[in-house]
Structures are given as C-alpha cells and as structure tokens.
Amino acid sequence: MSAQGSDFKFSRNIQKFEWENRRPRLKKDFDYSTLNIPRINLRLSSIGQINEIKKFCAKLGFNPIYSIEYGEILNTADLSKSSFNEIITKVKKFCFNYGIKLQLSTPRILIERDFDRVYEYVKNLCLTEPVPSSIIINNIGYLWAFINDDELHRIPVEIGQGINLLNSMSIKCLNNLHPIDTVDFSTFEKSINIKNCIKKIKNLIPNRKLTIAGNIRVPSLGLCPLNNDSAIVSRLSCKAPCHNGNYALKDPSLKKVLPFVVDGFCRMHMFQDYILHMYEYVPKLEQIGINEFVIDLSDLPPKYVSILLTHFLNTLAGFEKPCKDTINEYCIQELG
C-alpha cells in the first residue's frame, strides 16, 4: 500500500468516506436540446443510478446519454436483493426504453473457479432480447473465449480498461484476431500518446473512448478489506458491511485516502479521492479522435449522475467556467 512498503493492518486504516462536490443547477430558461452534445457514456454500478437517470431525463425533457457501461462492478446491496441476470435484464429494458446503447461490461479479474459460470451468464444475456449494443472485455482470457465462440460473433467488441493497450501495435494485434469496435484509452497516461496512437488506428477502430469525469481508478488487486481475515475465507460468514455506505483506505505514511468499492466477487476496486472534471477539454479531445466521453460513477452515490451531467451540459452551454483546481489528467495541456 505504502510507497515505502510499510505494513499495516487494514482494520486500523479503514474509514467512512463521503464524496464532496458542489451541486449545480440546470438553467430554467435555456433549451439544452439545442446543444451539440457529444456522445456521453455513463459507467454505472447500481440500480439507484439508473433511477437517477430517469429523474434527470424527466427534468431535462430529453435524454442526453448515448451509452451506458454496466456489469463489471455491481453494487453488492443490489446483488443481495436480485441476481446478476435479473439486474442486467432490468438495465437492458431501461436502455431499450430510453434509446440508450447498453455496453455490457465483463470482470477484469476472473479466477478459474468463476470463469465458466460468468462466461455463460454473460453469453445468455448477449443472446437474449433486447441484446446489448456491445460487450466490453477486460480480461484477455475472456477475449480468447469470446472470439472462439461462433454464437457471439455478431456482438461488437470493446477493449476496456482491464486490458492495457498502450500502443497501436497492441491494438492492431487484437484487431487482427477479431474485429474491435471500440477501444477505451483511459489507461493511457498522456494525451499526446493517445493522439499519436489514434493516428495509426483511426481507420481500423471506429470508436475511441476516454474517461473525462467522475472516478479515477487506482490499479489494485485484492479482496474486500472490511472484514477480519477469518470472515473473508467464507462469503457466507460475511455481515456485508459494504452495503452500508462508502469506505476508504488511509495510508498513514503517504497521508493519502483511497476510496474503494467492493464487487459481487468480494474484490476491491480503488479510486483517487477526488472527482475528475475535464468537460472543457472535450473539443480538443474530439480533434485528436476521441468520439465517446465517459463519466465514471463506479464509486459515486446516485445523486452524482445529475450533478456530473449538469456540470457537463452547463460547461457545454458556456454557463460554467473551468474549475481552478482542474486536474491535468492525461497531461492534456501539452496538446496546446
């Protein structure tokens, strides 16, 4: 955890965590449907966020969302009430009714015990109407199983953040195995690298995504730290504290807090402790070839759907100036 490699017990360094962000308002006398809205993608994890989209669209008067990513991280409280299949079926019906493309996302970490079961669940969902618009693959073994399954060849493939493709040759390699519809460039550290890579694959890969708002992932691998070691051995003995709000790990040596969320496999996903806002850079990113813009809400409460979408639309309309503390993610200012 620490850069110095110091050991510490999770139980002493876990704290409740509340995200902070000012709540903007939509302008009552402005018609947002007149805006030239780029493709907005929401990366979601809970049914509560889906319900918040319904409220936001009703208030706005139309749906501004192009696509939704769903499936990699599922809210554990939702899973305590409904099965994986039931949750995804609800999301599929919602997307169909609202004219939103559903990009069904698969786990980044799949151990041998879970692989076949998860693959069959997702396959059945891909073959059942309404079918998802694409499948996001975050695991190289999953990709290999998918491209060797003749029944799934009609489903477009996206390479997600779980597979690090940091150069054009890696992308061309996978595209040579099976046509790739979309690549998520959010794992690239610098925008100049994104620009140079897109130049070489633009004619091969029609869709190029980038996270421009919301959560920023921290590379991590581990089980849920909310219970003591003996409870982790058996999921049946877990009291599911992950149902009761947001948590973060505190690294005393770095004086840094890292919020985390737990998925249905009891695996931990960590994030930076701030919310990304890069709406003002959308025109520059469009110029270098990005054509789908991700708002990551993986570890954010449902109310942040409206908050971040309102920030995006108000910035697009010229009602909001760039934040003074905007994080220079991807070193985007190097684009000039």
Secondary structure as UniProt FT lines:
FT   TURN            3..4
FT   HELIX           10..12
FT   STRAND          14..16
FT   TURN            28..29
FT   HELIX           32..34
FT   STRAND          40..43
FT   HELIX           47..60
FT   STRAND          67..70
FT   HELIX           76..79
FT   TURN            80..81
FT   HELIX           84..98
FT   STRAND          101..105
FT   HELIX           112..127
FT   STRAND          134..137
FT   HELIX           140..147
FT   HELIX           150..152
FT   TURN            153..154
FT   STRAND          157..159
FT   TURN            161..162
FT   HELIX           168..177
FT   STRAND          182..184
FT   TURN            186..187
FT   HELIX           191..201
FT   TURN            202..204
FT   STRAND          207..214
FT   STRAND          217..218
FT   HELIX           229..233
FT   HELIX           235..237
FT   HELIX           241..243
FT   STRAND          247..251
FT   TURN            252..255
FT   STRAND          256..262
FT   TURN            264..265
FT   STRAND          267..271
FT   STRAND          276..277
FT   HELIX           279..281
FT   HELIX           282..287
FT   TURN            288..289
FT   STRAND          292..296
FT   TURN            298..299
FT   HELIX           303..317
FT   TURN            324..325
FT   HELIX           329..335
//
